[in-house]
Each structure stands twice: as structure tokens, then as C-alpha cells.
């Protein structure tokens, strides 16, 4: 039985090169741990081997994986998905008229978005507006006066 755990562990560690994430290698490491304990004759019964395998796998995945992630942080960039504040004060173009008390559309970064205004005036297509607030997927905008344009 020792050979099976040894082979299983080595195969899983080699598979880590194909399936990244460090989980497969830790499961393989737990199989090698069971093989070592079998070799040292600490355990013998099959049900103890399987139980120990699962317990050690869970332990390695929760402890060693976190340790490896801290020691070798990922080089992938994590973008802020909550970019609600990053759009505030941006100047955008109206692509669908925004009536008083109603909604129209603005173009932000190449996409059309629903927009409303708190002002008591209609905003026409082609006019520039400034985003002052975002409520879910609707932008609250104000018309940019001629003297405010940059």
C-alpha cells in the first residue's frame, strides 16, 4: 500500500504544473505524508490511511497554502471593481437627450449609460455634462456651462 500512496503523491505534485493553484500539490503532499507514516509503521489500517489523508489534505490546504501565498504573492494586478468614485467629476458627452425629471444617456469610456439630471433644464444631445454622483448604474449629471469648460 505504501507504493500506491507514494505514486499517487508524486503524480499529484507533477500535475500541479498543469493545474496551478497549489491545491493539487498539497493533496499530493498529504499522500506523501501518509506514505511516510506507512513506511515508519505508525499507521496500517486502510480506513486510518484514508481518514488521515483527508485530514492532512485539509490541514495543508488551509495552512500551507496561505503561507505560500504570503511568501510568494501573485503578480497579477487586482483591479478595483467598485469604481463608483473614479467616475465622479468626469466630463462626458450626452448621446440621448436628458429631459427635466427624466433620463437620457451619456457616453462614458465608449459605452452608453443611463443618466439623469437634478437641474431644471433639458440637456441636449452633444452637450457636455459632468458626473456628480452614481446611483447603481445610473449617473447623476450636471450641465457644464460655457465658462466652466476646460
N, C-alpha and C positions, 0 to 999 in steps of 0.2 A: 504494500500500500504506500510505502514511502516513495517509491518511484513515481507513482501517479501524482501525488501532491507536488513533487519536485518538478516534473514535466509540466503540470498544469500551471504552476507558478512562473516558470521560465517562459512558457508560451504567452501568458498574460502580460508579462513585463515586455516582451518583444512586441506584442500587439499595441502597446502604448505608443509606438512610433506611428501607427496607422490611425489609432483612435485617441487623439490627445485629450487631456483634461485631468490627468493624474489619478483618476479613479481606478482605471484598469490596472495600473501599476501597483496601487495599494492593495487591491484584491489579490494580485499576483504575489505581493509581498506577504500577505496573510497566508497564502497557500504554502509559501516557503517557510513561514513560521511553524505551520502545522507539520511540515516535513522535518524540520529541525527537532521539534518536540517528539516526533515519532522516532527519529534517529537516536535521541537521547533516552528513549523509552520512558518518557514522562507520561505519555498517553498511549492507549492501544485501541480501545473500543471505537468502532466506526461512528456511532452516534455522538461520542465525545469529540471526535475529529471534526465532524460536520458542525456541531454546535460551536466549537472553538473557532473554526474557520469563519463562520458568520460573525461571531462576536469580535474577533480580531479585525475583520474587514471593516466593520462599522467603526471600531476604535481608530484604525489607521485613517479612514476617510475623514473622520471629524477632527482628528488631532494633527496628524502629519500633513494633510492637505493644506490646512490653514497655516501651518508653519512654513511650508514650501511657498505658498502664495505670498506670505510676508517677506520671506528672504529673497524671492525672485519675482518681483511684481511684474505684471503684464505690461507690455509696451504698447498695447492698443489704447487709443485715446477714447475716453468716455466723454461723450458729448452731453451737455445739459439738455435733457429732453423738455424741461419746464422752462421754455424760453419766453414766457409771457412778458417778463420785464425787458427783454432785449429789444422788443419792437416799439416800446414807448418812445415817443418823440421822433420817430422816423417819419420822413416826408414821403407820401405815396400819391399815386395818381388815381383819380376816380374813373372807373370804367363802366359804371352804370349809375345813373342819376340817383342821388340820395334825397328823397323828399322830406319835408318837415314832418317829424313824427314817424317816418317810415324807414325802410332800409334800402340800401343800394349795394354796390360792390366796389372794392378797391383792388388794386394790383400790388401785391407785396411779394418780392423776390420771385416774380414770374408767375405767381398763382393768384387767382381771384378769390377774394374773401368778402364775407358779408360785413357791411359797415353801417353804422347809424351815427347820427349827429345829435348833440344836445342843443345846438343852436336853432334859432327860429328862422332859418333861411334854407332854401333849397340849394344843394351843391350839384353843379352840372358836370357832365362827362368831360374829362380832360383837365379839370381843375385839380390843383394840388391841395392835399389835406395833410394834417399832422395827426398821428395816432396819439391819443391821450390816455386810453385805457383799453383793456381787453377783458371781455366777459365771455368765457368759454371760447367759442370760435367766432364770436362777433367782435369787431373792433369799433370802439367809440372814437370818432374823429372830429377835428375842428378845421374849418376852412383857414387856409393860410392867406393872410391879407397881403396885398402887393408890397407893402413896406416891410413885411416880415421875411420875404423870400431872400434866400442867400445867393 
